[in-house]
Amino acid sequence: MEEKIVQVGEVSALPEKKTEKKKRMRAERKETGFLAFLRRNKFLFIAFIIPVAVVYGAYILFEIFPFGDSSVLVLDLNAQYVYFFEGLRDAIWDKTGSVFYNWSGSLSGGYIGIIAYYLASPFTLIAVLLPRTMILGSLLIIQLAKIGTCGLTFYYFITKSKGMRDIHAVIFSTVYALSSYMVVQLIDLMWLDGPAFLPLILLGVERLVDGKKKLGYIIPLGIMFLAHFYIGYMVGIFTVIYFLYYMFFASDVRRNSWETVKTFVRFGLCSAVSLLCACAILIPIYNALKLGKFDFSEPDLTFRSQFFAFDFFHKLLPASYDTVHNEGMPMVYSGVLTLILVPVYFMNRKIESRKKIGNLILMTLLFLFMYIKPVDIVMHGFQQPNWIPFRYSFLFSFVVIAMAAHAFIHLESVSKKSICGTVGVIVAYLFIVDRFGEYENVDTMGTVWFTVVCLAAFAIMLGAAKDSKKSSLPAALILIVVMAEMLINSYQTFLDIHDDVVYTKRSNYYENINPVREMSEKIIEGDPSLFRAEKTFNRSSNDPLGVKLRGMTHSTSVMNTKTLDFVGGLGYSYSSFYTKYRGATPLADSLLGFKYVLDREGNVPRLYEKQWESDEGWNGTHTKLTTVYKNPDALSVGYMASDKILSAGKLGKLMPFDNQNKVMAGVVGKDVEQYFKSIPVGNPTLGSVTTEPYTNLDTKYIAKETGDPTVEYHITAPNDSPVYLFIPTSYEHKVNLWVSTEKNSAGTGFANFSSAGQYFEGENFSIRELGHFEPNTEFALRITVFDEYSI
């Protein structure tokens, strides 16, 4: 009887446990809202928030607004991106704007190419949705969001691919998100999408190979190509390599020959689908690049190395930023913890040899990509990078950090002697570098001793983590040290970048852009017709986009060579990738429809009519007095012309006055008309220079070691019309121009010269107005040669 009672009791207790479990599960499912979502995914949020907090902490130390007047604007972010974001906002929110065509640069042109090249990232929505008055804050938020996303996606990769514990995964996601490439490339926002999407793409590759799941690979790769085709190209190459690595070295799934073939086919088809999904961006950007970027440079594919191999290793150290100029080394610093754990990875007995071999091959290939010049150029899309080399170096960081994480997972299989031995070898290397190395970017205290301190701390904590595998305390301590290391490295990197290329003050941007934008809007409000307008002063080569002027000044990698050549042929300032409103004449301005010109220094033709002026600054500050002038002879943006204009053909840069005569004659239907007439110029008087032939047409003038190296021309003005200067050359070299109408006391020469500025190099190589003179006035044009120059 007692036995039956026990059986009944056991049976009756079982339904109660199931009922309680069902109730608990239903309660968990019913639990909704942000806090519940946060509890379920707290480590995903932590992986996002920690890198954001560290970078923002470094910015606070750097005295970014509101903790000072610093801003995120530097290099391309300062000269290009901020204006392109301004232009995109106007295209979307302004009733007359368009994302397909823009009037604010290089006389106008397609804007979709610029969007595809610079702005196609999903993160761009942040700048579009926030107020324009917050544009610099928007850029900061985008930077932080991308850094945080790098941490989040790497965390997701390392937990799903390697099965790593949550707190441990946060350590390595933080290292990845704050490696040197990420911190330095905050100056080029578009390139950070690659590191952000790379972990998802590679996790998709693994799932495609192991589980035949396709969408997890197709979607992130497609988004990558949509976000930025250029970095997407580099990621695509690496994705193929990673697929081969995972197929033959890392996957635990065994397959026969037929299954291997099917996996290759599946990978190829899914990759093609991703590319097809991105065609909405890839086709427009291809058409835009055909206009000139493909011919921007002729890369040298000669087989040679790019740096001394031993020099590569010092770039693995913290605070090792050198430069973003072309001579810069790869940005591969990936944390001191990684320095220790990568050798430990290869000493770990629990990690299979085939996986070690595969990762060694990956590391070696990526190193060789950076080391061998022609391979590096192929990785950069068959173009030599113009500043900021090794734009794919984040791939190397990904591989070594993933290896370090794998080693950490199996830390119990490595002896403490191996860890201490590794640390000892690294310390020995540090002292060799400090004693015998000649690296300007490696500081004894800031790099060597800082690394030693980090090595000691990590060695102790790795030993503790090895002994107490189930405890989270050692991992938490490691995370704290990692955060401190990355904070110091990020802050030092900001200081080094500032020394190298200079961050712009926040006030500089707003005080230069907002007042001019207000004046531009006032002009548009008073004149609703379609016209072009420009200004004689510039903050950057993309000012018209920021101030809503339909202008010429523009700089972009998505250039239109024909437009650039046409503008340069008329005598305006231009190069292979930018145009600038310098070298204007009333004739050229009128032909191109420049109806209004904003001026601060009296640099407009005297024929232009003064409209109004304003000295109001932004937010209570004051800028220089700005005057608006109107060109009374400006033609419309579009007008009828004689078919003789077709005979003008391509305009050569070295004959701008002839070109303007030719274009004007073609417009009005005449064969020849001399709107500009040349003034006879005799042989120059040389002072402390020697000459030698440079080409059949050019002569090189070389400064002597002593004396004033000058080339002086005496010219007689035939009438009171303005006198313009253009000196053609095939060898541009900076000189100073001086003008004088005052004879010296002996009456044999000229004295009291006035500066007419620099000439020949960069934006200064354009038509120059020398002034107005009384009829038959003789004046002198003096050219001071700095080194050597051909005329």
C-alpha positions in Angstrom: 0.0 0.0 0.0 2.8 2.4 0.8 4.5 1.6 -2.5 1.3 2.6 -4.4 1.1 5.9 -2.5 4.7 6.7 -3.5 3.9 6.1 -7.1 0.9 8.2 -7.0 2.8 11.0 -5.4 5.5 10.9 -8.1 3.0 11.0 -10.9 1.0 13.9 -9.4 4.1 16.0 -8.9 5.3 15.8 -12.6 2.3 17.7 -14.2 2.9 20.5 -11.7 6.5 21.0 -12.8 5.5 21.1 -16.5 2.7 23.6 -15.7 5.1 25.9 -13.9 7.6 25.7 -16.8 4.9 26.5 -19.3 3.7 29.5 -17.2 7.3 30.8 -16.9 7.9 30.5 -20.7 4.6 32.2 -21.5 5.5 35.0 -19.0 8.9 35.4 -20.8 7.3 35.6 -24.2 4.8 38.1 -23.0 7.6 40.3 -21.5 8.0 42.9 -24.2 9.5 46.4 -24.5 12.9 47.8 -24.7 14.1 46.8 -21.2 13.1 43.2 -21.8 14.9 43.2 -25.2 17.9 44.8 -23.5 18.0 42.0 -20.8 17.9 39.3 -23.4 20.6 40.9 -25.6 22.6 42.8 -23.0 26.0 41.7 -24.2 25.2 42.8 -27.8 24.5 46.3 -26.4 27.6 46.2 -24.3 29.7 45.2 -27.4 28.3 48.2 -29.1 28.4 50.7 -26.3 32.0 50.1 -25.0 33.8 51.1 -28.2 31.5 54.1 -28.5 32.3 55.2 -25.0 36.0 54.7 -25.4 36.2 56.7 -28.6 34.0 59.5 -27.2 36.2 59.5 -24.1 39.2 60.0 -26.4 37.4 62.8 -28.1 36.6 64.4 -24.8 40.3 64.4 -23.9 40.8 65.9 -27.4 38.4 68.7 -26.3 35.8 68.1 -28.9 32.6 70.2 -28.7 31.0 70.8 -26.2 34.2 70.2 -24.2 36.2 72.6 -26.4 36.2 74.0 -29.9 37.6 70.9 -31.7 35.6 69.1 -34.3 35.8 65.8 -36.2 36.7 67.6 -39.4 40.1 66.6 -40.8 41.4 65.9 -44.2 38.7 64.4 -46.5 36.1 64.7 -43.8 36.8 68.4 -43.7 37.3 69.1 -47.4 34.7 66.7 -48.9 32.4 64.7 -46.8 30.8 67.4 -44.7 29.9 69.3 -47.9 28.5 66.2 -49.6 26.3 65.5 -46.6 25.2 69.2 -46.8 24.4 68.7 -50.5 22.5 65.5 -49.9 20.4 67.1 -47.2 19.5 69.9 -49.6 18.8 67.4 -52.4 16.3 65.6 -50.2 14.7 68.5 -48.2 14.9 71.4 -50.6 12.0 71.5 -53.1 14.3 72.3 -56.0 16.9 69.7 -55.0 17.6 66.3 -56.7 19.7 63.3 -55.7 20.3 62.7 -59.4 21.7 66.0 -60.5 23.4 68.8 -58.7 24.3 72.4 -59.8 26.9 73.2 -57.0 30.1 71.8 -58.4 32.1 71.9 -61.6 29.3 73.7 -63.5 26.8 70.9 -62.4 26.6 67.2 -63.1 25.2 63.9 -61.9 25.1 63.6 -58.1 24.3 59.9 -57.9 27.9 59.1 -58.5 29.0 61.1 -55.5 26.3 59.5 -53.4 27.4 56.1 -54.4 31.1 56.9 -53.8 30.7 58.8 -50.5 27.2 58.6 -49.1 25.5 55.3 -49.8 26.1 53.9 -46.3 22.9 53.2 -44.3 24.4 55.4 -41.6 24.0 58.4 -43.8 20.4 58.6 -42.7 21.6 60.0 -39.4 22.9 63.2 -41.1 19.8 63.4 -43.4 17.3 63.1 -40.5 19.0 65.4 -38.0 18.8 69.2 -38.4 21.4 70.9 -40.7 22.5 73.0 -37.7 23.8 69.7 -36.2 25.8 68.7 -39.2 29.1 68.3 -37.3 27.3 66.5 -34.5 25.7 64.2 -37.1 29.2 63.3 -38.4 30.3 62.5 -34.9 27.2 60.3 -34.3 27.9 58.5 -37.6 31.5 57.8 -36.5 30.4 56.5 -33.1 27.6 54.4 -34.7 30.0 52.8 -37.1 32.6 52.1 -34.4 29.9 50.6 -32.2 28.6 48.5 -35.1 32.1 47.1 -35.7 32.1 45.9 -32.1 28.6 44.5 -32.3 29.1 42.5 -35.5 32.5 41.1 -34.4 30.9 40.1 -31.1 28.1 38.3 -33.1 30.7 36.6 -35.3 32.9 35.4 -32.5 30.0 34.0 -30.4 28.3 32.3 -33.3 31.5 31.1 -35.2 33.7 30.2 -32.2 31.1 29.7 -29.5 32.8 32.2 -27.2 31.3 33.2 -23.9 29.6 36.6 -23.7 32.0 38.6 -21.6 35.0 37.0 -23.3 33.6 37.9 -26.7 33.2 41.6 -25.6 36.9 41.8 -25.0 37.8 40.9 -28.5 34.9 42.8 -30.1 36.3 45.9 -28.3 39.8 45.2 -29.6 38.5 44.9 -33.1 36.3 48.0 -33.1 39.2 50.1 -31.7 42.1 48.8 -33.7 44.3 51.4 -35.4 42.5 51.2 -38.8 39.1 52.0 -37.3 40.4 55.0 -35.3 42.5 56.5 -38.1 39.8 55.9 -40.7 37.3 58.0 -38.8 38.6 60.6 -41.2 37.1 58.6 -44.1 33.7 57.6 -43.0 32.8 55.6 -46.0 35.6 53.0 -45.4 34.3 52.0 -42.0 31.4 50.1 -43.5 33.8 47.4 -44.6 35.0 46.5 -41.1 31.4 46.8 -39.8 29.9 44.3 -42.3 32.9 42.0 -42.7 32.2 39.8 -39.7 28.6 39.2 -40.9 29.8 38.4 -44.4 32.4 35.9 -43.2 29.9 34.3 -40.7 27.6 34.0 -43.7 30.4 32.2 -45.6 30.8 29.7 -42.8 27.1 29.0 -42.6 26.9 28.7 -46.4 29.6 26.1 -46.4 28.4 24.2 -43.3 24.7 24.5 -43.4 23.8 25.5 -46.9 22.1 28.7 -45.6 22.3 31.4 -48.2 20.6 34.6 -47.0 23.0 35.1 -44.1 25.7 35.5 -46.8 23.8 37.2 -49.6 22.2 40.1 -47.5 25.3 41.4 -45.7 27.5 41.1 -48.9 24.9 42.9 -50.9 24.6 45.7 -48.3 28.4 46.0 -48.3 28.5 46.6 -52.1 25.6 49.1 -51.8 27.2 50.9 -48.9 30.6 51.3 -50.6 31.6 49.5 -53.8 35.3 50.3 -53.3 35.8 48.7 -49.9 33.3 46.2 -51.0 35.7 45.2 -53.9 38.4 44.6 -51.3 36.1 42.7 -49.0 34.9 40.6 -52.0 38.4 39.5 -52.8 39.0 38.5 -49.2 35.7 36.8 -49.1 36.8 34.4 -51.9 40.0 33.7 -50.0 38.2 33.2 -46.7 35.8 30.8 -48.5 38.7 28.7 -49.7 40.3 28.8 -46.2 37.2 27.7 -44.5 36.4 25.0 -47.0 39.7 23.3 -46.8 41.1 24.2 -43.4 38.6 25.5 -40.9 35.3 23.7 -41.5 34.5 20.7 -39.4 32.1 19.3 -41.9 33.5 16.6 -44.1 32.3 16.4 -47.7 33.0 14.3 -50.8 34.1 15.6 -54.2 30.5 16.1 -55.5 29.5 18.0 -52.4 32.6 20.2 -52.7 31.6 21.1 -56.3 28.1 21.9 -55.2 29.4 24.2 -52.4 31.6 26.0 -54.9 28.6 26.5 -57.2 26.4 27.6 -54.4 29.0 30.2 -53.3 29.4 31.5 -56.8 25.7 31.9 -57.3 25.1 33.6 -54.0 27.9 36.0 -54.7 26.4 36.8 -58.1 23.0 37.4 -56.5 24.6 39.8 -54.0 26.2 41.8 -56.8 22.9 41.9 -58.7 21.2 43.2 -55.7 23.7 46.0 -55.5 23.4 47.0 -59.2 21.3 50.0 -58.3 24.5 51.5 -57.0 27.2 49.6 -59.0 25.9 50.7 -62.4 25.6 54.4 -61.6 29.0 54.5 -60.0 30.6 52.6 -62.9 29.1 55.2 -65.3 30.4 58.0 -63.1 33.9 56.6 -62.8 34.1 56.2 -66.6 34.0 60.0 -66.9 37.5 60.2 -65.6 38.4 58.2 -62.5 39.5 55.1 -64.4 42.2 57.2 -66.2 43.1 59.2 -63.0 46.5 57.5 -62.8 48.7 55.0 -64.6 49.8 52.6 -61.8 53.3 51.2 -61.8 53.0 47.5 -61.7 56.7 46.8 -61.5 57.3 43.9 -59.1 58.9 45.4 -55.9 58.4 45.6 -52.2 56.9 48.6 -50.5 58.7 48.6 -47.2 61.3 46.7 -45.2 59.6 43.6 -43.8 61.0 44.0 -40.3 59.5 47.5 -40.1 56.0 46.0 -40.4 56.2 44.7 -36.8 56.5 48.0 -35.1 53.1 49.0 -36.6 51.6 46.3 -34.4 52.4 48.4 -31.3 50.1 51.0 -29.7 50.6 54.7 -30.4 52.5 53.8 -33.6 50.7 56.2 -36.0 53.1 57.5 -38.6 51.2 59.4 -41.4 48.3 59.2 -43.8 50.6 60.4 -46.6 51.5 58.0 -49.4 54.7 56.9 -47.5 52.7 55.7 -44.5 52.9 52.1 -43.3 49.9 49.7 -42.9 47.6 50.4 -40.0 47.6 47.0 -38.3 47.8 47.7 -34.6 45.2 45.3 -33.0 45.8 45.5 -29.3 48.6 44.2 -27.0 46.4 41.3 -26.0 46.4 40.1 -29.6 50.2 40.4 -29.7 50.4 37.8 -26.9 47.6 35.5 -28.0 48.6 35.0 -31.7 51.8 33.2 -30.9 49.9 31.3 -28.1 47.4 30.3 -30.8 50.1 28.3 -32.7 51.3 26.8 -29.4 47.9 25.6 -28.4 47.6 21.8 -28.5 43.8 21.8 -28.6 43.6 23.7 -31.9 43.9 21.5 -34.9 47.0 21.8 -37.1 45.0 22.3 -40.3 43.3 25.4 -38.7 46.7 26.8 -37.7 48.0 26.2 -41.2 45.0 27.9 -42.7 45.3 31.0 -40.5 49.0 31.2 -41.2 48.3 31.2 -44.9 45.7 34.0 -44.4 48.1 36.1 -42.4 50.9 35.5 -44.9 48.7 36.4 -47.9 47.5 39.6 -46.4 51.0 40.6 -45.4 52.2 39.9 -49.0 49.3 41.9 -50.4 50.6 44.9 -48.5 54.3 44.1 -49.1 54.3 43.6 -52.8 53.6 46.8 -54.8 51.6 45.4 -57.8 49.4 43.2 -55.6 48.7 46.2 -53.4 47.6 48.2 -56.5 45.3 45.4 -57.6 43.7 45.4 -54.2 43.2 49.1 -54.6 41.2 48.6 -57.8 44.2 49.0 -60.1 44.7 52.6 -58.9 47.6 54.0 -56.9 46.1 55.4 -53.7 46.3 59.2 -53.3 47.1 59.4 -49.6 45.9 56.9 -47.0 47.6 53.7 -48.3 46.8 50.1 -47.5 43.0 50.8 -47.3 42.3 47.1 -46.7 44.6 46.6 -43.7 41.6 46.0 -41.5 41.4 42.5 -43.0 44.7 41.6 -41.4 43.4 42.9 -38.0 40.3 40.8 -38.4 42.3 37.6 -38.9 44.7 38.1 -36.1 42.0 39.2 -33.6 39.9 36.1 -34.5 43.0 33.9 -34.0 43.6 35.6 -30.6 40.0 35.0 -29.6 40.3 31.3 -30.6 43.4 31.0 -28.5 41.7 32.6 -25.5 38.8 30.0 -25.8 41.3 27.2 -25.3 43.6 29.0 -22.9 43.6 26.0 -20.5 45.6 24.0 -23.2 48.6 26.4 -23.0 51.1 26.5 -20.3 52.0 29.6 -18.3 55.5 29.2 -19.5 54.4 29.6 -23.1 52.6 32.8 -22.2 55.5 34.2 -20.2 57.9 33.2 -23.0 55.8 35.0 -25.6 55.8 38.1 -23.4 59.5 37.9 -22.9 60.2 37.7 -26.7 57.9 40.7 -27.3 59.7 42.7 -24.6 63.1 41.8 -26.1 61.8 43.0 -29.5 60.6 46.3 -27.9 64.0 47.1 -26.4 65.7 46.2 -29.7 63.4 48.7 -31.5 63.9 51.3 -28.8 67.7 50.9 -28.9 68.5 50.3 -32.5 65.3 51.2 -34.5 65.0 54.6 -36.1 61.2 55.0 -36.1 60.0 58.6 -35.5 56.6 57.3 -34.6 57.8 54.9 -31.9 58.2 56.8 -28.6 60.1 55.3 -25.7 57.5 56.2 -23.1 54.4 56.4 -25.2 54.9 53.2 -27.1 57.7 51.0 -25.6 57.1 51.3 -21.9 53.3 51.6 -22.4 53.4 48.3 -24.2 55.6 46.7 -21.5 53.1 47.7 -18.8 50.2 46.3 -20.9 52.1 43.1 -21.5 52.7 42.6 -17.8 49.1 43.3 -16.9 47.8 40.9 -19.5 50.2 38.1 -18.7 49.1 38.2 -15.0 45.4 38.2 -15.9 45.7 35.5 -18.6 47.3 33.3 -16.0 44.4 34.0 -13.6 41.9 33.4 -16.4 43.6 30.1 -17.2 43.4 29.0 -13.6 39.7 30.1 -13.1 38.1 29.3 -16.4 34.5 29.5 -15.0 35.0 32.8 -13.3 34.2 36.1 -15.1 36.4 38.2 -12.9 39.7 37.8 -14.8 37.8 38.5 -18.1 36.2 41.6 -16.6 39.7 42.8 -15.5 41.1 42.1 -18.9 38.3 44.1 -20.5 39.0 47.1 -18.2 42.7 47.0 -19.2 41.7 46.7 -22.9 39.4 49.7 -22.6 42.2 51.8 -20.9 44.7 50.7 -23.6 42.4 51.6 -26.4 41.4 54.9 -24.8 45.1 56.0 -24.5 45.9 54.7 -28.1 42.8 56.5 -29.6 43.6 59.8 -27.9 47.3 59.6 -28.9 46.2 58.8 -32.5 44.0 61.9 -32.6 46.9 64.0 -31.4 49.2 62.5 -34.0 46.7 63.0 -36.8 46.3 66.6 -35.7 50.1 67.1 -35.9 50.1 65.4 -39.3 47.1 67.0 -41.1 45.3 69.2 -38.5 41.8 68.9 -37.2 39.6 71.9 -37.9 37.9 74.0 -35.2 34.1 73.7 -35.0 33.8 77.5 -35.1 35.9 77.7 -38.3 33.3 75.7 -40.2 30.1 77.4 -38.9 31.5 80.9 -39.1 32.6 80.4 -42.7 29.6 78.5 -44.0 26.5 79.8 -42.2 26.8 83.6 -43.1 27.5 82.8 -46.7 24.7 80.3 -46.9 22.3 83.0 -45.6 23.6 85.4 -48.3 23.2 82.7 -51.0 19.6 82.1 -49.9 18.9 85.8 -50.0 20.2 86.0 -53.6 18.0 83.0 -54.6 15.0 84.5 -52.9 15.5 87.8 -54.8 16.2 86.2 -58.2 14.2 83.0 -58.9 15.9 82.5 -62.3 18.4 79.7 -63.1 21.9 81.2 -62.8 25.3 80.4 -61.6 27.0 82.2 -58.7 30.4 81.9 -57.1 32.7 83.5 -54.5 36.3 84.7 -54.7 37.2 83.3 -51.2 37.1 79.7 -50.1 37.2 77.6 -47.0 37.4 74.4 -49.1 37.2 73.2 -52.6 33.5 72.2 -52.1 32.1 75.4 -50.6 29.3 75.8 -53.1 27.7 72.5 -51.9 27.7 73.8 -48.3 26.3 77.3 -49.1 23.8 76.4 -51.9 25.7 78.2 -54.7 25.3 76.9 -58.2 29.0 77.2 -58.8 32.3 75.8 -60.2 34.5 75.1 -57.2 34.5 71.4 -56.5 36.8 68.5 -55.6 35.9 64.9 -55.8 37.2 61.5 -56.7 34.2 61.1 -59.0 35.4 63.6 -61.6 34.3 64.5 -65.1 37.5 64.9 -67.1 35.8 66.7 -70.0 34.3 69.3 -67.7 37.6 69.8 -66.0 39.5 70.2 -69.3 36.8 72.7 -70.5 37.0 74.8 -67.4 40.8 74.7 -67.4 40.9 75.6 -71.1 39.0 78.8 -70.3 41.8 79.7 -67.9 40.1 78.8 -64.6 42.0 77.0 -61.9 41.8 73.2 -62.2 43.6 69.9 -61.8 42.9 66.3 -62.5 40.3 66.1 -59.8 39.2 69.7 -58.8 38.0 73.0 -60.2 38.2 76.3 -58.4 36.7 79.8 -59.2 40.0 81.5 -59.8 41.2 83.0 -63.1 37.8 84.4 -64.0 37.3 87.0 -66.8 34.1 88.9 -67.6 33.9 87.0 -70.9 34.3 83.5 -69.5 31.9 84.3 -66.6 29.3 85.6 -69.0 29.5 82.6 -71.3 29.1 80.3 -68.3 26.2 82.2 -66.7 28.0 83.4 -63.6 25.5 86.1 -62.6 26.5 86.8 -59.0 29.9 86.8 -57.3 30.5 87.1 -53.6 33.8 88.9 -52.7 35.7 89.9 -49.6 39.0 91.2 -51.0 38.2 93.3 -54.2 38.9 90.4 -56.6 36.0 90.9 -59.0 36.1 92.7 -62.4 35.3 96.4 -62.2 32.5 95.9 -64.8 30.5 94.0 -62.2 27.8 95.9 -60.3 27.7 96.1 -56.5 24.4 94.8 -55.1 24.7 94.8 -51.3 27.0 93.8 -48.6 26.8 92.1 -45.2 29.1 91.7 -42.3 26.8 89.6 -40.2 28.4 86.6 -38.7 27.1 83.4 -37.3 25.9 83.2 -33.7 26.9 86.7 -32.8 30.4 86.5 -34.3 31.6 88.6 -37.2 33.4 87.6 -40.4 35.0 89.8 -43.1 32.8 92.2 -45.0 31.2 90.2 -47.8 29.9 92.0 -50.9 27.6 90.7 -53.6 28.3 91.7 -57.2 26.2 91.2 -60.2 27.5 90.5 -63.7 25.2 92.5 -66.0 26.4 90.6 -69.1 25.9 87.1 -67.7 24.0 84.8 -70.2 21.5 82.3 -69.0 22.7 78.8 -68.0 21.3 77.6 -71.3 21.1 79.7 -74.5 21.0 79.3 -78.3 24.4 79.4 -80.2 25.6 79.1 -83.7 26.6 75.7 -84.9 30.1 77.1 -85.4 30.6 76.5 -81.7 31.1 72.8 -82.6 34.3 73.8 -84.4 35.8 75.0 -81.2 36.7 71.4 -80.4 38.7 70.5 -77.3 40.2 73.4 -75.5 43.9 73.2 -74.7 44.9 74.4 -71.2 47.9 76.5 -72.4 45.9 78.9 -74.6 43.0 80.2 -72.5 42.7 83.6 -74.2 42.6 82.0 -77.6 40.1 79.5 -76.3 37.8 82.2 -75.0 38.1 84.0 -78.3 37.2 80.8 -80.1 34.2 79.9 -77.9 32.7 83.4 -78.1 33.2 83.6 -81.9 31.5 80.2 -82.2 28.6 81.3 -80.0 27.8 84.4 -82.2 28.6 82.6 -85.5 31.8 84.3 -86.5 35.0 82.6 -87.7 37.6 84.8 -85.9 37.1 87.5 -83.3 39.8 88.9 -81.1 38.0 89.7 -77.8 41.4 89.3 -76.1 44.4 90.8 -77.8 48.0 89.9 -76.9 50.4 92.6 -75.7 53.9 92.3 -77.1 56.5 91.3 -74.6 60.2 91.4 -75.1 63.0 89.3 -73.8 63.2 89.2 -70.0 66.0 90.7 -67.8 67.6 88.0 -65.7 68.8 88.4 -62.2 70.9 85.7 -60.5 69.4 82.9 -62.6 70.7 80.6 -65.2 68.8 79.0 -68.1 68.7 75.7 -69.9 66.3 74.2 -72.4 63.5 72.1 -70.9 61.4 71.2 -74.0 61.3 72.6 -77.5 59.1 75.4 -76.3 60.1 75.8 -72.6 63.2 77.2 -70.9 64.1 76.3 -67.4 65.2 79.1 -65.1 67.5 78.0 -62.2 68.2 80.1 -59.2 71.8 80.8 -58.3 73.1 80.3 -54.8 73.5 84.0 -54.2 71.6 87.1 -55.3 67.9 87.7 -56.0 66.8 85.1 -58.6 64.4 87.1 -60.8 63.0 87.1 -64.3 61.7 90.6 -65.2 59.5 91.7 -68.2 58.8 95.3 -69.2 55.4 95.7 -70.7 53.5 98.7 -72.1 49.7 98.8 -71.6 48.1 100.0 -74.9 44.9 101.3 -73.3 43.0 101.3 -70.0 41.5 97.9 -70.4 42.4 95.3 -67.8 45.6 93.4 -68.4 45.5 89.7 -67.8 48.4 87.3 -67.5 48.7 83.6 -68.3 52.1 81.9 -68.6 51.9 78.5 -70.2 54.3 75.8 -68.9 54.8 72.1 -68.9 56.8 72.2 -65.7 54.9 73.8 -62.8 57.0 75.2 -60.0 56.1 77.8 -57.5 57.1 81.5 -58.1 56.1 84.9 -56.8 54.7 87.6 -59.0 55.5 91.3 -58.5 54.2 94.4 -60.4 55.5 98.0 -60.4 54.9 101.1 -62.5 57.4 103.2 -60.5 60.8 103.8 -62.0 63.9 103.8 -59.9 65.9 106.9 -59.2 68.2 106.3 -62.1 65.3 105.8 -64.5 66.9 102.5 -65.8 64.5 100.1 -64.0 61.6 99.7 -61.6 61.3 100.0 -57.8 58.7 99.5 -55.1 57.1 96.4 -56.5 53.7 95.2 -55.2 53.0 91.6 -54.7 50.7 89.9 -57.2 50.7 86.6 -55.3 52.1 83.2 -56.1 51.8 81.5 -59.5 52.0 78.1 -61.2 51.5 75.5 -58.5 48.1 74.1 -57.6 45.1 76.5 -57.7 47.4 79.5 -58.5 47.9 78.3 -62.1 45.2 80.2 -63.9 44.5 83.5 -65.5 45.7 86.4 -63.3 44.5 90.0 -63.6 47.4 92.3 -63.2 45.3 95.5 -63.0 44.2 98.6 -65.0 46.7 101.0 -66.3 46.6 104.4 -68.1 47.1 104.1 -71.9 50.8 103.7 -72.8 51.9 103.1 -69.2 55.0 101.0 -68.9 55.1 98.6 -66.1 57.3 95.7 -64.9 56.3 92.1 -64.2 58.9 90.5 -62.0 59.0 86.7 -61.3 60.9 85.5 -58.3 62.2 81.9 -58.9 62.3 79.8 -55.7 64.4 77.0 -57.1 64.0 76.2 -60.7 61.2 76.9 -63.1 60.4 76.7 -66.8 58.6 79.4 -68.8 
